[in-house]
Amino acid sequence: PIKTIKTNVLGTMNMLGLAKRCKARFLITSTSEVYGDPEVHPQKEEYWGHVNPIGIRSCYDEGKRIAETLCMEYFREHRVEVRIARIFNTYGPRMLENDGRVVSNFIVQALRGKPITVYGKGDQTRSFCFIDDQVDGLIRLMNGDHIGPINIGNPTENTILELAQAVIGIVGKDSKLVYKELPSDDPKRRRPDITKAKKFLGWTPKVVLKEGLKHTIADFAERIKKEKAKEEEKA
């Protein structure tokens, strides 16, 4: 947690200082976590959020909020060209197997024939944006004139249970669901309002969840297959 805070605060400050010296444009990939467990749905950029400042997730939530503050202060005081993107859940090929994200967790568990871990009842929602769409949005923001913040995410809302069922259906294995206690401060609903992205960037996501999951699962399956072959060679 402390390293997360340092990366978000000191790392952002260092990079903004570099951007200032080099007269470079600076893109900060902030997060939907700045909205915390939102009381407004869907989340617009004008919403200030509902964040616990001392919870177990606070290092990331508050770290990103401070990073956005730093960007705006460098813009106001030093006229550094900044662009602030608020990224919602993003997924795609080449995700790390052990990164702890819900998409990669479900895929790896399903491919290995293990039970899929669902926290809570699985009725909490997220909005999943495929990496191709995400990168397109970031490039448009970086090349445009709008400072932000701008939500860049898929406005289609899915429950965690729906995600698990979609992964199981594509993998084709009969994985069981195991339910565990929901972590504290875990957001109940998450969905971006992308009106600004449409207006200022001409951006809207194109890849639907099942299509994106097929590409992602194929990539994970290939990597797991190679790992298994290496283990068999050593044995």
LUMPAMAR-374447 format. One record per residue: residue number from 1; residue in one letter; x, y, z of N, C-alpha, C, O, CB in turn. Coordinates in steps of 0.001 Angstrom, whole numbers, plus 500000, padded with zeros to 6 digits. Each point is the difference from the previous one (the first is absolute). Glycine has a CB too. Example, Ala and Ser with C-alpha at 12.3 -4.5 7.8 and 13.67 -1.06 7.14 Angstrom:
# residues 2
PT  resi  resn    n_px    n_py    n_pz   ca_px   ca_py   ca_pz    c_px    c_py    c_pz    o_px    o_py    o_pz   cb_px   cb_py   cb_pz
PT     1     A  513190  494310  507800  499110  501190  500000  500900  501200  500000  501036  499981  500665  497072  498846  500581
PT     2     S  501542  502223  498034  500820  501190  500060  499230  501090  500730  500509  501108  500169  500675  498264  497686
END
This chain:
# residues 235
PT  resi  resn    n_px    n_py    n_pz   ca_px   ca_py   ca_pz    c_px    c_py    c_pz    o_px    o_py    o_pz   cb_px   cb_py   cb_pz
PT     1     P  500794  498770  500000  499206  501230  500000  500828  501281  500000  499658  500964  499314  498615  497761  501872
PT     2     I  502803  501285  499575  500833  501208  500059  500689  500241  498657  500112  501139  499547  500255  498501  502924
PT     3     K  500090  499283  496902  500632  500146  498683  498985  500473  498958  500341  500750  499085  501307  497443  501512
PT     4     T  497106  501362  499553  498939  500456  499090  499807  501509  500136  499883  500712  499003  498975  497036  501153
PT     5     I  501111  502730  501089  499862  501440  500239  501190  500753  499425  499836  501028  499342  498840  498511  502738
PT     6     K  502521  499946  498171  501216  500675  499508  500009  500075  498478  500358  501027  499425  500897  498165  502592
PT     7     T  498348  499714  497333  499983  499992  498532  499027  501048  499468  500325  500753  499083  500265  496801  500918
PT     8     N  498212  502486  500586  498981  500936  499532  500357  501455  500285  499726  500876  499180  498593  497342  501173
PT     9     V  502284  502043  500789  500281  501381  500403  501394  500442  499543  500134  500935  499211  498349  498765  502770
PT    10     L  502540  499626  498517  501363  500405  499658  500310  499723  498532  500652  500804  499334  500045  498749  503025
PT    11     G  498831  499305  497144  500238  499672  498596  499359  501008  499064  500616  500444  499031  499503  497163  501596
PT    12     T  498629  502753  499672  499307  500997  499175  500686  501352  500083  500140  500696  498995  497711  498084  501353
PT    13     M  502578  501591  500857  500679  501288  500176  501311  500039  499208  500320  501006  499367  498644  499216  502922
PT    14     N  501773  498699  497752  501269  499940  499255  499774  500120  498499  500728  500714  499311  500237  497860  502497
PT    15     M  498028  500727  497691  499723  500031  498567  499457  501352  499550  500293  500456  498895  499266  497096  501191
PT    16     L  499654  503083  500767  499498  501334  499668  501146  501001  499964  500019  500908  499169  497766  498539  501882
PT    17     G  503175  500378  499865  501185  500861  499983  500791  499829  498711  500505  500968  499431  499598  498902  503060
PT    18     L  499997  498878  497057  500696  499728  498743  499248  500614  498823  500605  500595  499108  500313  497276  501862
PT    19     A  497757  501980  499034  499174  500584  498930  500159  501518  499970  500044  500611  498933  498305  497495  501289
PT    20     K  501736  502487  500956  500181  501453  500082  501327  500420  499374  500051  500953  499223  498557  499095  502867
PT    21     R  502459  499241  498251  501335  500345  499483  500097  499791  498498  500628  500782  499286  500346  498596  502917
PT    22     C  498390  499548  497329  500102  499648  498576  498899  500630  499151  499974  499842  498780  501083  498024  501908
PT    23     K  498023  502860  499986  498852  500575  499302  499208  498924  499247  499603  500178  498848  501655  501988  500931
PT    24     A  498532  496717  500913  499310  498852  499404  498559  499927  500481  499664  500508  501070  502512  498258  498786
PT    25     R  496991  500609  499358  498618  499736  500405  499993  498755  500875  500682  499020  499698  498385  502045  498183
PT    26     F  500166  498973  503198  500010  498931  501003  498622  499360  500115  499004  500682  500239  502821  500503  501015
PT    27     L  498132  497488  498571  498753  499245  500134  500012  499223  501304  500909  499205  500243  498876  500615  497254
PT    28     I  499219  500402  503337  499862  499214  501223  498856  499012  499819  498873  500395  499700  502025  501510  501717
PT    29     T  499391  496813  498766  498941  498987  499926  499451  499810  501407  500455  499148  500763  500629  499676  497233
PT    30     S  497923  502001  502319  499343  499897  501288  499000  498851  499945  500106  499128  499138  500196  503355  501299
PT    31     T  498756  497508  500448  499180  498811  500160  498587  500324  500474  499747  501053  500585  502321  497678  499910
PT    32     S  497033  500350  499241  498635  500130  500519  499975  499877  501518  499003  500335  500639  500109  498728  497217
PT    33     E  501993  500452  502723  500069  499877  501457  499931  501363  500694  499731  500064  501200  501620  497853  498509
PT    34     V  498889  503166  499557  499880  501321  500622  498553  500266  500433  499751  500867  500837  502174  499968  497755
PT    35     Y  497118  498415  500832  498597  500149  500380  499657  499175  501238  498919  500153  500570  500522  500267  497034
PT    36     G  501481  498699  502816  499765  499166  501170  498817  499072  499799  499824  499428  498925  501135  502360  502495
PT    37     D  498223  498063  499631  498758  499237  499918  498904  501024  499689  499404  500559  500921  501392  497602  500739
PT    38     P  498934  502088  497067  499215  501170  499598  498544  499988  500446  499341  498961  500038  502155  501177  498049
PT    39     E  498035  501045  502245  498594  500201  500337  499251  500594  498812  498789  500213  500062  501821  500105  502359
PT    40     V  500124  499950  496489  499428  500514  498755  500264  498972  498905  501113  499487  499877  499230  502946  500840
PT    41     H  498635  497269  498490  500138  498951  498987  499218  500368  498737  498829  500368  500091  501465  497907  501727
PT    42     P  500339  501631  497001  501430  499744  499772  500854  501183  500452  499467  501054  500350  499939  497469  497710
PT    43     Q  501908  501306  501935  500890  501015  500539  500425  501005  498922  500575  499636  498974  500230  498701  502724
PT    44     K  498893  502926  498568  500453  501087  499138  501276  500599  500573  500286  499858  501189  497341  500630  498089
PT    45     E  503138  500183  499867  501260  500584  500437  499814  501076  501068  500916  500263  500779  499998  499242  496970
PT    46     E  497923  501110  502291  499734  501048  500988  499757  499441  501410  500035  500740  500983  499006  500638  497170
PT    47     Y  500714  497316  501932  499744  499378  501301  501308  499897  500789  500991  499481  499488  497056  499215  499546
PT    48     W  501960  501792  502198  501231  500046  500800  500314  498690  500710  501104  499822  500514  498481  502585  499793
PT    49     G  499468  496693  499725  500283  498681  500542  499555  499785  501434  499590  500929  500696  502291  499030  497781
PT    50     H  498213  498780  501943  499619  499550  501342  501085  499024  500449  499865  498784  499865  497601  501517  499704
PT    51     V  503618  500270  500971  501211  499216  500266  500323  499972  501489  499943  501024  500679  500924  499575  497051
PT    52     N  499470  498224  502762  500490  499840  501370  501495  500337  500010  500780  499294  499362  497467  498906  501164
PT    53     P  502174  502851  500175  501409  500402  499960  500941  499135  500840  501219  500145  499911  497956  502128  499701
PT    54     I  500257  496815  501216  500866  499205  500879  499743  498497  499855  500394  499220  500867  499657  502702  500733
PT    55     G  499304  497676  497329  499699  498581  499792  501162  499251  499356  501032  500590  499680  496567  500011  500102
PT    56     I  502220  498091  500032  501075  499172  499449  500246  500284  498519  501067  499675  499478  498358  498568  502193
PT    57     R  499605  502359  497652  500162  500350  498588  500424  501454  499815  500247  500439  498877  498032  497852  500555
PT    58     S  501805  502453  501666  500202  501449  499917  501325  500395  499363  500097  501054  499372  498495  499150  502634
PT    59     C  502433  498956  498151  501319  500334  499445  499908  500245  498497  500668  500885  499466  500436  497743  502327
PT    60     Y  498069  500587  497536  499846  500145  498550  499004  501106  499654  500283  500869  499176  500260  496700  500548
PT    61     D  498278  502384  500923  498960  501000  499714  500516  501417  500235  499933  500855  499117  498308  497474  501517
PT    62     E  502273  501901  500569  500459  501346  500350  501291  500363  499269  500237  501167  499688  498682  498578  502553
PT    63     G  501914  499244  497487  501220  500258  499233  499693  500558  498621  500654  500935  499536  500470  497235  501710
PT    64     K  497875  501249  498106  499609  500478  498668  499322  501364  500075  500162  500823  499099  499581  496804  500150
PT    65     R  499506  502616  501810  499351  501306  500158  501063  501097  500162  499882  501083  499426  498091  497810  501638
PT    66     I  503066  500806  499727  501093  500958  500166  500749  500190  498681  500416  501112  499675  499805  498227  502748
PT    67     A  499951  499576  496819  500692  500101  498706  499247  500954  499071  500616  500801  499297  500274  496845  500970
PT    68     E  497784  502269  499731  499208  500929  499183  500172  501434  500495  500115  500929  499200  498219  497242  500329
PT    69     T  501683  502007  501797  500192  501338  500582  501342  500583  499569  500086  501169  499624  498488  498189  502351
PT    70     L  502462  499827  498084  501332  500457  499578  499987  500450  498542  500584  501026  499649  500470  497405  502005
PT    71     C  498273  500791  497505  499934  500358  498578  499342  501362  499815  500495  500832  499239  499392  496734  500153
PT    72     M  499017  502661  501290  499293  501270  499850  500807  501165  500555  499953  501101  499454  497891  497667  500684
PT    73     E  502898  501000  500945  500811  501083  500563  501199  500330  499106  500376  501165  499879  498910  498126  502420
PT    74     Y  501312  499699  497080  501095  500260  499057  499472  500724  498764  500700  500816  499400  500525  497138  501428
PT    75     F  497528  501736  498800  499385  500709  498875  499734  501461  500365  500319  500904  499228  498632  496942  499985
PT    76     R  500471  502378  501953  499646  501368  500404  501232  500859  500275  500066  501159  499590  497817  497948  501374
PT    77     E  503093  500310  499735  501153  500793  500436  501116  500063  498971  500648  501035  499842  498779  498344  502466
PT    78     H  500798  499516  496991  501144  499941  499072  499570  499842  498541  500847  499938  499109  500499  499068  502731
PT    79     R  497351  500930  497915  499460  499850  498637  500497  498731  499308  500160  499973  498780  499716  502510  501069
PT    80     V  500363  496482  500925  500354  498701  499413  498758  499442  499305  498911  499996  500574  502867  499558  501218
PT    81     E  498387  499982  496987  498884  499397  499266  499708  498618  500583  500797  499074  499854  499815  502209  498034
PT    82     V  498252  498590  502764  499643  498714  500595  498733  499464  499357  499178  500758  499485  501902  499911  502681
PT    83     R  498777  498021  497870  498802  499312  499547  499664  498956  501062  500838  499164  500338  499702  501222  497173
PT    84     I  498242  499661  503013  499604  499103  501093  498936  499025  499502  498892  500400  499641  501643  501384  502078
PT    85     A  499817  496936  498266  499062  498945  499602  499596  499203  501232  500853  499600  500792  500179  500261  496898
PT    86     R  497690  499911  502470  499522  499131  501072  499602  498667  499390  498944  499868  499380  500256  502111  501999
PT    87     I  501662  497046  498809  499825  498679  499403  499108  499124  500881  500168  499948  501218  502089  500251  497681
PT    88     F  496804  499124  500468  499191  499008  500706  500612  498622  499713  501023  499914  499321  496842  501530  500520
PT    89     N  501528  497488  500664  500598  498668  499855  500397  499719  498557  499172  500067  499092  499459  499139  502840
PT    90     T  502634  500482  497869  500543  499712  498676  500573  498587  499982  500570  499548  500993  499943  502902  498634
PT    91     Y  499339  496860  499264  500493  498627  499898  500462  499738  498569  499706  500775  499089  498733  498466  502764
PT    92     G  502289  499658  497962  500445  499634  498666  501180  499057  500050  500485  499670  501082  498693  502505  498075
PT    93     P  501298  497381  499672  501163  499108  499943  501217  500604  500707  500152  501219  500085  498981  497863  497752
PT    94     R  501719  500037  502663  501265  500335  500665  499833  500570  501405  500953  500535  500567  499970  499876  497194
PT    95     M  497873  499479  502806  499865  500303  501416  500826  498988  500786  500173  498866  499554  497503  502122  500106
PT    96     L  502831  499403  501493  500744  499070  500841  499037  499007  500651  498885  500359  500380  502887  501396  500047
PT    97     E  498665  497011  499693  499149  498969  500590  499697  500291  501471  498928  499670  500507  502039  498670  497887
PT    98     N  499998  502283  502276  499879  500197  501449  499810  501461  500380  500411  500415  501083  501005  497580  499235
PT    99     D  497966  502789  498806  499874  501432  500299  498854  500313  500959  499837  501144  500423  501110  499316  497336
PT   100     G  498261  498524  502584  498946  500189  500980  498725  500612  499460  499060  500236  500759  502714  499989  500867
PT   101     R  498174  500036  497077  498792  500583  499413  498949  498912  499780  500326  498829  499806  501053  502973  499076
PT   102     V  497372  498607  501153  498927  499019  499949  499983  499229  498679  499731  498798  500001  498953  502660  501532
PT   103     V  501597  499202  497343  499972  499319  498704  501086  498934  499929  499723  498855  499640  499366  503222  499284
PT   104     S  502135  498288  501414  501102  499038  499942  499815  498881  501028  500309  498843  499718  501217  502989  499487
PT   105     N  497970  498508  501985  499738  498966  501010  499023  498958  499482  500255  498800  500102  500175  502871  501699
PT   106     F  498458  498783  497645  498967  499073  499512  500533  499141  498854  499757  498794  499955  498461  502845  500728
PT   107     I  502509  498987  498394  500492  499266  498834  500997  498915  500416  499894  498854  499563  499765  503198  499018
PT   108     V  501294  498311  502254  501020  499035  500433  499356  498860  500783  500336  498835  499787  501389  503001  500293
PT   109     Q  497360  498488  500818  499330  498950  500776  499209  499067  499086  500034  498782  500173  499823  502774  501794
PT   110     A  499435  499013  497067  499199  499174  499091  500879  499110  499123  499703  498818  499826  498537  502959  500169
PT   111     L  502830  498776  499457  500894  499232  499126  500711  498878  500757  500284  498945  499433  500039  503104  499170
PT   112     R  499957  498180  502661  500686  498979  500812  499010  499029  500639  500399  499097  500736  501435  502543  499718
PT   113     G  496879  498545  499266  498994  499097  500538  499757  500164  501487  499529  499078  500665  501108  499360  497573
PT   114     K  499685  502736  502282  499819  500268  501425  498678  500729  500237  499441  500587  499073  503062  499514  501241
PT   115     P  496994  499864  500927  498783  500767  500308  500249  501497  499800  501095  500497  500261  498189  497730  501394
PT   116     I  499705  502468  497888  500105  501440  499777  499540  500746  501251  498896  499786  500501  500728  499899  497014
PT   117     T  501236  501183  502968  499741  500720  501248  499193  501263  499739  500450  500901  499292  501673  498189  501671
PT   118     V  496687  500968  499613  499133  501171  499900  499856  500603  501394  499638  499312  500955  499106  499711  497046
PT   119     Y  501542  502266  502097  499885  500669  501294  498613  500606  500155  499481  500643  499089  502988  499839  500908
PT   120     G  496938  499298  501183  498638  500427  500221  499041  499093  499240  500290  498823  499784  500486  503543  500552
PT   121     K  498090  498181  499264  499013  499226  499237  500275  500046  498504  499370  499283  499223  498951  501189  502551
PT   122     G  502627  500380  497825  500298  500138  498575  499072  500966  499301  500009  500109  498774  500844  497588  501252
PT   123     D  498328  503021  500774  499062  500938  499379  500569  501411  499861  499342  500889  499461  498812  497751  501482
PT   124     Q  503082  501564  499550  500648  501292  499773  500344  500124  498516  500304  499004  499344  500636  501024  503025
PT   125     T  499010  501184  497113  500179  500174  498554  501305  500704  499658  500550  500765  500791  496984  499313  498974
PT   126     R  502941  499635  499023  501170  500673  499445  499747  500226  498508  499092  499412  499413  502474  499523  502317
PT   127     S  499246  501918  497681  499902  500285  498563  501355  499663  499386  501013  500609  500345  497227  501243  499991
PT   128     F  501775  497188  498764  501259  499463  499480  500297  500524  498597  499205  499827  499076  500454  498122  502313
PT   129     C  501492  502690  498472  500414  500598  498722  501181  499219  499427  501008  499804  500679  498190  502480  500078
PT   130     F  500675  497274  498001  501072  499248  499347  501176  500937  499705  499816  501185  499719  498495  497207  499264
PT   131     I  502886  501054  501086  501224  500801  499908  500093  500814  498707  500487  501130  500030  500624  497154  501373
PT   132     D  498441  501177  497476  500062  500742  498738  499199  501297  500079  500449  501051  499542  499832  496785  499227
PT   133     D  498536  502072  501813  499163  501182  500167  500648  500988  500973  499981  501211  499782  497972  497401  499742
PT   134     Q  502613  500849  501540  500618  500855  501014  501163  500811  499423  500099  501207  500220  499226  497134  501532
PT   135     V  501539  500986  497517  501155  500673  499402  499552  501068  499004  500569  501091  499950  500795  496819  500351
PT   136     D  497619  501769  498911  499461  500975  499048  499516  501256  500722  500250  501118  499548  499083  497004  498918
PT   137     G  499972  501689  502658  499517  501131  500770  501124  500844  500566  499929  501229  499982  498071  497450  500563
PT   138     L  503040  500669  499957  501145  500726  500575  500746  500800  498933  500422  501130  500246  499798  497087  501506
PT   139     I  499937  501198  497075  500683  500704  498908  499190  501228  499580  500562  501070  499769  500464  496756  499438
PT   140     R  497676  502014  500698  499144  501132  499627  500086  501117  501037  500047  501179  499650  498409  497244  499156
PT   141     L  501565  501193  502486  500116  501001  501062  501348  500708  499924  500072  501224  500115  498399  497412  501344
PT   142     M  502583  500599  498348  501354  500570  499952  500163  500939  498805  500693  501013  500098  500196  496925  501028
PT   143     N  498486  501739  497768  500145  500816  498783  498995  501151  499924  500092  500849  499114  500759  497122  499738
PT   144     G  498198  502053  502072  498954  501024  499963  500334  501210  500851  501100  500122  500539  497257  498084  499065
PT   145     D  500664  502690  500506  500194  501256  500720  499359  500012  501381  500191  500948  500762  499902  500172  497049
PT   146     H  499155  497845  502516  499288  499993  501285  500895  499438  501102  500576  498922  499847  497225  500812  498948
PT   147     I  502316  500994  502316  500859  499590  501106  499432  498792  500733  500741  499105  500407  500019  503256  499832
PT   148     G  497934  497619  499925  499380  498972  500805  499654  500545  501378  500035  501213  500207  501227  497028  498531
PT   149     P  498408  500893  502198  499974  498542  499851  498878  499508  499089  498926  500596  499918  502056  499250  502348
PT   150     I  499305  499057  497061  499011  499365  499121  499939  498504  500319  501024  499320  500072  499391  502408  498097
PT   151     N  498368  497785  502019  499802  498565  500204  500268  499255  498702  499441  500336  498956  498859  500113  502851
PT   152     I  502562  498536  498262  500221  499132  498845  499737  498568  500452  500856  499346  500596  500866  502248  498369
PT   153     G  497077  497945  500736  499590  498670  500415  498770  499581  499220  499385  500806  499302  501570  499568  502989
PT   154     N  498696  498361  497835  498836  499475  499282  498743  500216  500847  499953  499544  501142  501491  498726  497677
PT   155     P  497545  502411  500653  498801  500279  500789  499073  498809  500200  498993  500113  500699  501174  502167  498457
PT   156     T  500162  496573  500236  499198  498793  500225  500337  499436  501370  501166  499750  500304  498749  499749  497212
PT   157     E  499075  500302  503302  500178  499575  501396  499700  498515  500146  498954  499525  499556  500437  502782  501242
PT   158     N  501530  496962  499825  499818  498567  500229  500238  499674  501465  500845  500612  500652  499866  498889  496988
PT   159     T  498540  499532  502872  500290  499539  501356  501226  499092  499958  500349  499462  498949  497198  500699  501710
PT   160     I  503089  499676  500468  501155  499108  500094  499579  498560  499703  500762  499227  499419  500310  502307  502279
PT   161     L  497728  498125  498702  499486  498653  499720  499827  499792  498502  500302  498920  499491  498530  501056  502731
PT   162     E  500691  501028  497069  499865  499917  498541  501361  499836  499343  500138  499254  499031  497795  502160  501074
PT   163     L  503069  499277  500416  501357  499844  499468  500491  498570  500195  500539  499393  499075  499937  503026  501409
PT   164     A  499336  497047  500716  500433  498632  500292  499324  499005  499061  500654  499098  499476  499715  501536  502928
PT   165     Q  498334  499523  497382  499251  499091  499127  500456  500122  498552  500043  499007  499273  498000  501151  502274
PT   166     A  502296  501055  498035  500490  500204  498632  501345  499313  499801  500232  499372  498967  498545  502817  500918
PT   167     V  502105  497928  501097  501324  499355  499924  499841  498485  499958  500623  499331  499175  500425  502597  502076
PT   168     I  498123  497533  499630  499771  498551  500038  499444  499508  498665  500406  498951  499501  499182  501173  502980
PT   169     G  499486  500638  496946  499396  499612  498734  501002  499951  498855  499934  499113  499150  497957  501883  501650
PT   170     I  503040  499963  499179  500990  500044  498917  501083  498953  500201  500428  499360  499040  499121  503079  500667
PT   171     V  500901  497377  501533  501043  499006  500287  499466  498593  499753  500728  499132  499519  500309  502410  502189
PT   172     G  497708  498235  498617  499385  498709  499710  500234  498940  501051  499798  498813  499743  500463  501750  497917
PT   173     K  500170  499858  503544  500179  499051  501094  498948  500272  501069  499535  501127  500170  502951  498696  499357
PT   174     D  497158  499128  501178  498938  500113  500993  500577  500447  501344  500024  499231  500961  498654  498978  497847
PT   175     S  501777  503019  501248  500586  500518  501238  498900  500363  500992  498968  500562  499633  503021  500305  499086
PT   176     K  498257  498800  502540  499050  500342  501047  500287  501411  500523  501120  500499  499886  498654  497058  500740
PT   177     L  499214  503067  499939  500155  501319  500589  500140  499869  501511  499220  499305  500651  499447  501733  497476
PT   178     V  502333  499637  502417  500215  500028  501445  499807  501433  500471  500640  500920  499492  500977  497111  500419
PT   179     Y  497501  502152  501061  499687  501348  500467  500766  500307  501291  500014  499201  500937  497697  500647  497997
PT   180     K  502920  501320  501093  500733  500443  501182  499526  501377  500431  499291  500688  499266  502694  497953  500032
PT   181     E  498416  501744  501894  499546  501279  500553  500484  501175  499160  501147  500022  499554  498853  498961  502726
PT   182     L  499131  501980  497510  500333  501192  499218  500982  500875  500777  499745  500311  501164  497993  499617  497707
PT   183     P  503392  500481  500511  500956  500870  500688  499378  501348  500373  499052  500451  499357  502800  498424  499393
PT   184     S  498680  501757  502281  499467  501289  500432  500251  501064  498946  501019  499980  499310  499350  499377  503079
PT   185     D  498694  501570  497494  500075  501140  499075  499957  499587  498529  500300  500808  499121  501009  500388  502610
PT   186     D  498320  497559  497999  499901  499565  498603  498774  500672  499370  498894  499854  500520  502231  497902  500007
PT   187     P  499046  502977  498365  498874  500714  499394  498876  499057  499584  500242  498923  499456  501355  502813  499754
PT   188     K  497176  498687  501055  498841  499161  499646  499634  500141  498528  499579  499032  499366  499578  501193  502975
PT   189     R  501003  500977  497115  499658  500227  498592  501066  500885  499360  500572  500882  500641  496949  498886  499863
PT   190     R  502728  499969  498212  501010  500792  499302  499637  500061  498523  499962  498977  499316  501828  500362  502360
PT   191     R  497947  501863  497843  499662  500179  498583  500300  501437  499602  499541  500931  500661  498659  497284  499462
PT   192     P  502563  501980  498808  500354  501364  499595  498931  500681  499164  499330  499369  499183  503024  499932  500885
PT   193     D  497502  501979  500149  499263  500840  499065  501042  500507  499004  500908  500737  500386  497278  499956  501345
PT   194     I  501702  498929  497005  501042  500359  499024  499543  501110  499053  500478  500105  498871  500385  497554  501264
PT   195     T  498209  503164  500342  499513  501114  499176  501147  500901  499544  500049  500412  498841  497769  499512  502395
PT   196     K  503099  500380  499675  501125  500889  499657  500939  499329  499003  500503  500655  499087  499339  500418  503180
PT   197     A  500397  497639  497900  500871  499286  499068  499420  500028  498589  500729  500168  499023  500057  498353  502849
PT   198     K  497913  501316  498033  499338  500066  498695  500092  501408  499411  500288  500174  498816  498147  497992  501896
PT   199     K  501315  502837  500140  499956  501381  499530  501368  500550  499638  500167  500586  498931  497841  499735  502475
PT   200     F  502973  499498  499471  501302  500629  499811  501009  499127  499249  500925  500514  499372  498632  500730  502709
PT   201     L  500261  497441  497988  500967  499092  499364  499412  499259  498805  500737  499393  499222  500360  500341  502988
PT   202     G  497599  500310  497641  499367  499212  498949  500206  498518  500237  500125  499220  499056  500215  502655  499340
PT   203     W  499694  497739  502884  500361  498616  500362  498829  499264  500619  499248  500547  500806  503106  500178  499544
PT   204     T  497514  498031  499253  499075  499075  500649  500559  498592  499802  500500  499702  498915  497474  501837  500700
PT   205     P  501960  497593  501381  500564  498652  499854  499233  499166  498988  498792  500162  499829  501985  499959  502523
PT   206     K  499939  498988  496982  499398  499185  498940  499938  498511  500335  499128  499287  499504  501705  502388  498885
PT   207     V  500084  497859  502445  500115  498561  500269  499080  499593  501154  500128  500514  501111  502259  499517  498063
PT   208     V  496690  499048  500558  499096  499517  501046  500749  498996  500882  501032  499459  499603  496938  500892  498894
PT   209     L  501493  499409  502707  500698  499194  500994  500352  498598  499508  501143  499567  500151  497668  501732  501578
PT   210     K  500239  497992  497691  500276  498613  499595  501084  499927  498924  500830  499090  500005  496803  500318  500559
PT   211     E  502352  501551  498519  501031  500018  498957  501371  500253  500614  500972  499323  499664  497341  501499  498660
PT   212     G  501762  500153  502575  501266  500309  500658  500495  498850  500849  501199  499724  500044  498164  502659  499958
PT   213     L  499711  496942  500678  500389  498861  500840  500566  498858  499162  500932  499322  500432  497302  501324  501219
PT   214     K  501215  499134  497159  500514  498930  499131  501469  500241  499660  500814  499079  500063  496880  500583  498979
PT   215     H  502645  501579  500597  501400  500332  499687  500884  499834  501235  501110  499475  499919  498114  502138  498308
PT   216     T  500270  498838  502901  500778  499962  501236  500220  498573  500468  501110  499639  500391  497974  502592  500231
PT   217     I  499874  496957  499343  500101  498609  500435  500933  499204  499098  500765  499161  500476  496920  500985  500451
PT   218     A  502253  500116  497775  500896  499313  499057  501459  500295  500328  500849  499111  499928  497382  501018  498292
PT   219     D  502059  501116  502141  501370  500383  500360  500437  499301  501285  501110  499473  500065  498560  502756  498816
PT   220     F  499475  497760  502139  500323  499330  501258  500197  498507  499778  500927  499406  500551  497772  502329  500712
PT   221     A  500437  497658  497937  500076  498564  499746  501326  499622  499351  500595  498980  500345  496918  500954  499419
PT   222     E  502947  500888  499297  501262  499747  499326  501173  500095  500973  500906  499168  499967  498110  501717  497908
PT   223     R  500965  500113  502974  501089  500169  500969  500024  498872  501033  501064  499489  500352  498780  502986  499324
PT   224     I  498973  497147  500801  499928  498908  500975  500460  498688  499373  500638  499180  500660  497468  501985  500511
PT   225     K  501570  498641  497560  500437  498805  499284  501528  499942  499914  500598  498942  500195  497260  501084  498482
PT   226     K  502766  501113  501030  501460  500066  499919  500641  499763  501369  501027  499329  500100  498774  502269  497972
PT   227     E  499595  498949  502974  500509  499795  501358  499949  498521  500376  500936  499463  500593  498307  502851  500044
PT   228     K  499665  497049  499013  499831  498580  500311  501027  499160  499255  500532  499037  500553  497022  501339  499838
PT   229     A  502730  499983  498349  500989  499264  499200  501402  500133  500613  500767  499038  500020  497836  501345  497902
PT   230     K  501719  500802  502570  501309  500226  500637  500133  499174  501273  501057  499433  500277  499008  502889  498771
PT   231     E  498830  497617  501739  500026  499229  501238  500184  498506  499702  500704  499299  500727  497814  502427  500376
PT   232     E  500855  497803  497837  500128  498585  499627  501400  499686  499529  500506  498904  500242  497090  501046  499141
PT   233     E  503046  501011  499938  501379  499810  499544  500962  499878  501186  500918  499181  499993  498547  502108  497912
PT   234     K  500301  499546  503111  500859  499960  501202  499819  498698  500758  500943  499454  500574  498929  503034  499596
PT   235     A  498863  497019  499819  499714  498750  500717  500640  498808  499295  499866  498866  500460  497975  502111  500369
END
